Amino acid sequence: MKNDAQIQTDVQNQLKWEPEMNAAQIGVAVNNGIVTLSGIVDNYPKKLTAERIAKNVIGVKAVALDIQVGISPVNRKSDTEIAEACVNALRWDSSVPDDKLKVKVENATVTIEGTVEWGYQRLAAKNAIMKLTGVKGVNNMVVVKQKPSSIDIKQRIRQSFITTAGHEADNIRPEVLGSKVVLRGSVKSHYEKEEAENTAWATPGVNEVENKIEVVFEEFFESA
């Protein structure tokens, strides 16, 4: 089992190997397997990339983000300019029903509101906006109106795991509470945990996903 110093080194190395990241801008602190990332990056996607990199390091139990997005003067946009860019981005994305969505921009943070029929449309709306120049953050308030089925979610996750990881997700237990899905159980990597969450989001009617899946790393099984 890795100690905090080993986890810190691994996270720092992974950040250095990511082409789009400047590892010198990001501080990494680790306490009992919980990684805290701090610093300033020049766009919102880099903040999300840093989080993804840390979560995928073996031994990391959780990630706390204290990274700020500092837009350079060259890329800084007014809220009006950002709002116009958001409207265009949603219109150009064929998977987004832009006529059902509204956008609000305040201090470079975008809030998306509206109703869609599919979870993937909700995610697509966020993805279309978060890489726009000048955006510091995205609040996705879009609601999915269909009612999900726990059996359907379980089947979708299992099929996704068979396709991408070559095995079934027998240890994952989805619980449906209205339009909210709570995922419980255990997997062997953060990738599998995120894959299960993404699959749940892609299920019709899912408006919120709470991922309580535990990651039990393969090295623990091997050492047992």
N, C-alpha and C positions, 0 to 999 in steps of 0.2 A: 504493500500500500504506500502511495506517495505521501511525503510530508509537504508542508506548505511551501518550503523553499524550492522543492522540485517542481511543484505545480506552477509557482511563479516563474521559474526559468522556462518551463515549457510554453506558457502563455506568451511570454516575451519573445521567445524564438518564433512562435507561430505568427505573431504580429509582424516580425521582421521579414518573414517569408512572403507576406501578402503584398503583391506589387502596388496596390492602390493605397496602402497604409504607410504612414510615417510613424514608426514605432516610438521614436523619440518624443512624440507629442502625447503619448499615452502612458500614464502611470499604472502599475499593476501591484495591488496589495492582496495578500491571501491570509485568511484567518479561518482555521478549521475547515478548509476546503471551499470556503466562500470567497470568490474573487471580486474585488472592487476595482473597476476601471475608472480612471479620472483623466482629465486633460481637456484639450480643445481640438476639434477637427473642423475642417472647412465646409463640410456638407453632411446632411442627415444620413445618407447611405453609409458613409464611413463609420458613423456611430453604430449603425446596425451591424456592419461587418465586424467591428471589434467585438460586439456582443456575441455574434455567431462563432467567431474564432475561439473565444474563451470558453464558451459552452461545450465546444467539441473536444476540448482537451481532457484526456482521461484523468479522473480524480477530482474534477470540478463538480461540486455539489450544487452551487448556485452562482449567479452573476448579478452584481449590483452595479448599475450604471450611474456614474457621476461625470459623464462626458458632456461637455457643452459644445454646441455648434456655433462657431464664430465665422460668419460669412465675411469674406474679404470685401473691401470697398469696390473692387472691380465687378464682383458677382452679386453685390447687394441689390435687391429689388424692393420697390414699394409694395405695400399690401395689394394695391390695385393691379400692379403688373403681375404679381404672383397669382391673384384671382383670375385674371385673364388667361394666364398660362395653364392654370388648373382646368378651366372650362374647356380649353382647346384640347388638352391632354385626354380628358374624359371623352370628348367627342370623337377623337381619332382612334380610341381603343374600341375595337369591335365587340369585345366581351363585356363592355360596361354599358348598361342602359342609362345613358347620361341624362335623358329626359326625366328620370325619376330621382335624380340626385341634386343636391344643392351644396354649394361650397361657401364657407366663411373663412376669412383670413384675418388674423389679428397678431401683430408683432411677428410676422413671418411664420406663424404656426397655423396650419390649415385644418379646419374641421369639416368633415364630409357628413352630410345627413341625407336621409331618404330611405326608401324601401325597395328591396330587390327580392327575387324569387330563389336565388341560389347563393350559397356561401362563397363560391369562387368569384362571383361578380363583386361581392363585398371586398374580397382581397384584391381583385384586379383594380378596383377604384383606388385603393391605397397605393398599390404598386405603380400606377400611372402617375401619381402625384409626388411620391416621396423623393424621386430623383431630379425633380425640377430645380433649376438654379434659384437660389435664394430661400428655399424652404428649410426651416429649422426643425420642424416636427409635424406629425400628422395625427390628428384625433379622428379615428374611424367610428362614427356614430351611426353608420348605415345598418338598418334592421332587415333581417331575412324573415319573410312572412310565412313560409311553409312550416309545418310541424315535422320534426325529425323522428326517425324510428331507431331505437337502440339496436335492434336486430340488423337494420340496414347499415348502421355505422360500424358495427362489429364486422359484418361481411366485407364492407369496403376496406377497412383497415387490414383485415386478413389478406384480401386480394392484393392490396398495395404492397404488403410485406413479402408476399410470394413473388411478386414481380420484381421488386427492387432489392430485396435482401435474401431471397431464396428460402424463406421459411415463414411459418404462420405465426400470427400474433396471438397465440393462445393465452398469454398471460395478461392481456389487456382487457379491462372490463369497463365499457362505456355506460354511464348512467345518464338518462335523459330527464331533464327537469324543465318541461315546457320547451322553449327554444334554446335552452342552455344544455351543454354536454359536459359532464365531469368524467375525465379519463383517469382510471386507477389501474394499478398493476405494476409490472416491472418489465424492463427491457435491458439490453446489454450495451447500449450506447446512446449518447445524446441525439445522434442522427435518427435512430429508431423512435425516440421520444418525439422529436420534431415531426417525423414522417406521420406518426399517429395523429398528432395535433392537426397537421395540414390536411390529412384525409378527413378528419372530423369537420373541419371548416368547409370542406368541399361538398359536404352532404346537404341536400336540400332542407331548408328550415332551420339550420343551425345559425344562431345569432351571437352566441357566446361559448367559448371553450375554456374550461378550467383544467389545466394539465397537471394532475397529481401523480403521474407515472413516476416511479422510482427508477433510477439508473443503477443497475448492478453490473459493474464492469467485468468483462470476461477474464481479466487477470485474477480477479478474486476467486472465480470458479476454478481456475487452473491451480491456484495456490492452496485451495481447500483440500 
